[in-house]
Structure formats: structure tokens, C-alpha cells
Amino acid sequence: MDHRSDEDADVSESEMNEYEETSYEKLKSGRLLVRNSDGTFNCPYCKKRKRNYLYKDLLQHASGVGQSSSQKRSAREKANHLAVAKYLENDLMSLDGPSKSADVQSKLADEGNPFVNQDEQFVWPWIGIIVNIPTRRTEDGRCIGEGGSKLRDEYRAKGFNPARVNPLWNFQGHTGTALVEFNKSWPGLDNALAFERYYESDHHGKKDWHSEAEQKSGLYAWVARADDYKLNNIIGESLRKMGDVKTIPELMEEESRKQDRLVSNLTNIIEIRNKHLKEMEIKCSETSLRMDIAMGETDELVQSYNEEIKKIQTSGKDHFRRIFNDHQKLKLLVESQQLELDLRSQELEKREAHNESERKKLAEELEKNEIRNGSLQLAVLEQEKADENVLKLAEDQKRQKEQLHAKIIGLENQLDKKQKLELEIEQLKGSLSVMEHMKDDGDAEVLDKVEGILKDLREKEQSLKDLDDLNQMLIIRERKSNDELQEARKELIESFKDINRAHIGVKRMGDLDNRPFLEAMKQKYNEEMAEERASELCSLWEEDLRDPAWQPFKVIDVDGKTQEVIKDEDEKLKGLRKDVGEGAYEAVVAALTEINEYNPSGRYIIRELWNFKEDRRATLQDGVAFLVKYWKRLRSQRDAA
């Protein structure tokens, strides 16, 4: 506090005026806003205080802070509030300002006004002149006198509301004179004339100052006019720097021109705004038409897409069913062929065993032939012995013997060849029999047919694989479409949050209705206690509804399908029905049924788009159709307004 007081003491009158002028320029340039959009006003230098003043209240606040003598207010804060007061009086049209200005203007324009001469020229902006201000001379020979802020505060306290008081200085110091600046408005002129009349009533006006009849004491003051403006002294020079001389009718005419120009500008602006408004209405109508067309096209696309999806799904199911049936037929055919091949394989094994027995018989025959050959050789040896015994026979018998021996050798060779030929014939017969059996069985044709069946099976399996790929692609597209529909449903639910009392809306699935609890408690307690008890009971049952461990359900078979229903014998539900009543029991059962149907795993409340008229889950088409109708109704209401 001491630091601020020392700082204010160091601030001169000229610095205060500079602060005030700087803040005033900021207000005029629009960098600081005083008027609110609702017609009220705010103080731009008091951010944490009241922000919805009336015009009079803000003017009183700004003047009070600016003229305050409290040391808690800094010099800059006072200067800023003085600037706000000046801006309100000079530049801002308020609810009271125009009426007051009009009253003053009509009073000044009255030809019968004794205080104003219509042809008299005043210095404008309105300026008062103060003379005979006490001064004293310092040691260095310069004159010093009273500052302007003290006089300004005194005049404001008397109701003259000057903007500032500027003492006039020259090379010798304070001249003992000062200029009082009033607001540029008509109320400012009224204040200036009141200021002049005040001093005239005390015989300290302009005429009294210029008369030489008596000794001058105290302050003399009057409103500056053309003769003061033309003075060849510091007062005239200062007046010429600060303003110009004009009559009251000239100022009224100038203000009238400004008002006419302002009205013309505002009329042009209004015409331009109306033109823009009509253009925007046309664009809005065109946009609405395009929206209607787009919504219709969207509905047609959705319908055609759904129909196409249904056709694809139906075609895919039929194709898959045909492929599955063909596969089953091929499977049965292959199984039957495999069984037939197994039977033929068993028959071939049997025939192979028969051929083995034939080969054994042939081996036995060969063994018998070998035994016969051995016997024949023994006979030959016996014959040789007999021939040796009859060597002594006659030569003709010898020749016969040699011929006989040659015949015997030829017979033996023929016998060997015959046996080999018979063996080969038996082998050929066996091979021929096997070949004939194979030819009769048609093994090659069966293999060709099996190969053809396997080839067809491979083609069918490839077709089945292609169908599986197509079905997978359709499933992915259907899942993507389902995701898009779910996103659209979420957006619809968000859109219906603020729409009330409609047959299509958002329902909280699993939300417990507290009305039956309240009705039951009102029968036992007074209204205040009933509300409290009902709220407690609802909170407890809502916790039970969210508890995953509580499963009051049982599974029953309805027309061959399993279905979950509420267990009537559940202890909690039986206690609720007994203690609170049937209404509360039905409310809990309804909430349980909804939460088990729409969110059995999470057991928390979810929002769902609901058709309240038909008491069912609303489709996406229901929501879109309702929004379109709702939007059209709002548009028609807006057009009618």
C-alpha cells in the first residue's frame, strides 16, 4: 500500500492526462469493448467484477473510481476509469443518452431561451475559461499554482462533469489561468452553460472579470466564445489549437447531416444484408432440395444394396447346397466303387491261390516225368547189358541191334522233347487262363473308370474350394456392411439424444423403473421418507442387476428351441415380490430381461434405438425416416415463422 501511494504521488497531472487519453483512444478504436451483445455494458478494466451494468450504473461506477481519493486505487486505474466515463458521455449512445441529448438540443434550439443566443459563436468542443487562479513564485522566479485534477474533481462534485482541467503554462510558469474541457455532446454544452451560470450568479462571470469597478478575488469563469478565441494571448492560442468556433444552429445542422449520413449508411447496409439474406435463403432452399434428393437416392441405394445382398446370399446358399449334394453323391459313388474294388481284389487273391495250386500240380507232373526218364534210362542200361550178352550173335543180329539202339536213342530224344513241349503247353495254358480271367474281369476298364472318377472328384473339390473363397469374401463384405450399419446406428442414437416425446427415440436397456418402488413406499411412509426409501431400494437393486454372479435364469425348451426365462423360485425375487409388491417385481424382471437380451456379458445399461409406439427395437430405416420427417417439419415451421 505504501509503495502504491508513493507511486501515485510521483505521477504528475500531465501523466494522468496521458494515461486517460491513451485509454480513451483504445476505447474509441474498438480494441476495448464496453457494450455487450444483449444491450448491457461492462467495465473493461474490472474483469472479475460485475459485467452487466446499465448505462447509468456504469457511468456512475467509472466516475466514482476515477474521482476516488482512496490510496488503494492506482493513478493508472483512476485514469482508465475516467477514460471510460468520457467515452460513455461523448461517444456511446445509451438507452438514456439519446433522450437526454434530444431534450438538451430542443432546449438550446428554443428561441426564447434567455441563456443562449442562436447567432452567438461558441468554441467547440465546449471549453470553459478559468482566470485568477492563485499562484506563488518560487526561488528561481517561476510561478507555480494549483493542478487541474483538484479543480476537475470539485467541478464534477458540483455536477458540471468536465472531462479535464488544463492549467496554462508559459516560460514564466503557471499563468493563473486554465481551460476546462467539457464533453462534445449536447449534455456537455448544458454542463458548460450551468458552469458559466454558477459563476455569474456569484458575480464571478466574464463581465465581472472585465469590469474595473471592484477588486478581483477568487476564481472567475465563463464559457469560451468567439471573442475569447480571437484573443492574442495564451488563452486565445490554446483555444485555437484545441477547437473551432461555431453557432448552435451550425452544430445542429452538422449533427443533422451526420445523422442523415448515418441513416443512409445504415439503410444501405440493411439493404445489402437483406440481399445477402435472400441469397442465403435461396441457397438454403437449394441445399434443402439437394438434401431431399440425396436422402431419396440414399434410401434407394440402401434398398437396392440390401436386395442385392439377399440375392447373393440366396444364390450362394443354393450353389453351396448343390455342391454339397454333388459331393455327397460322389462320395457315395466312390465308396461303392471302393467296395467293388475290394471284392474284386479278394477274388483275384482267390484266383492267384488257384493258380498256385495249378503250378504245384505241374511240378508234380514234371517230377513224374523225371521218374519215367530215370526208368527209361535204367531200361536202356539193361538193354545194353543184354546186347553185350548177345555179342556173340550173328552179324546180322548186330546190325539189327545197332538199328534198335539208334531207335531207342531217337525215342528217348522224342520223349524229352514231348515232355518239354507238354510243360510249355501247360505253362501257356496257365498264362492263357490267367489272361482270360483278367480279360473277363475288365481290370483295365475299372482302373480307367476309377481314374475318371478321381479326376471328377478333384474338379469338384476345386469347385468347392472356389465356392468357399467366394462365401468368405461375401462374409467379409457382409461384416463390413454390418460394421457400417452399426456405426450409422450409433450416429442415429447420438442424433436422437435431444429429441423428446417422439415415437422413435433412445431407450436405456436394463434401466430400472423407480416408479413402482415409490408407489409401494408411499403406502408405508410419508412422501419425503417414501422418496428416500425408494431411492435406497432402487440403488440396491441396480447393484444386484449389475452383479454378474446373480443369474436368476433357467433354460427351457420351447418348440424344440432352448430359451432363457426368469426363475420364479429365485429367493431374491420372491423376497422382492413379498416385501415391495408385484409392481416392483415386474420392473426388476423387465430390467433383467432387457439386460440379459442386450448385454448379458457386461451387465451394464446400454442405449438402444427404440420404437415406443410398437414397443420394439427400431430399425435403421425407422430412425432415418423419422429424422427426415422431423427435419421437414422443423423446416416448414421455420418457413412459416
Beta strands, then each sheet from edge to edge (+ up, - down):
strand 1: 121-124
strand 2: 127-131
strand 3: 135-137
strand 4: 143-145
strand 5: 164-170
strand 6: 173-181
strand 7: 220-223
strand 8: 244-247
strand 9: 504-509
strand 10: 553-558
strand 11: 561-566
strand 12: 606-611
strand 13: 616-617
sheet 1: 1+ 8-
sheet 2: 5+ 6- 2+ 7-
sheet 3: 3+ 4-
sheet 4: 9+ 12- 13+
sheet 5: 10+ 11-
end
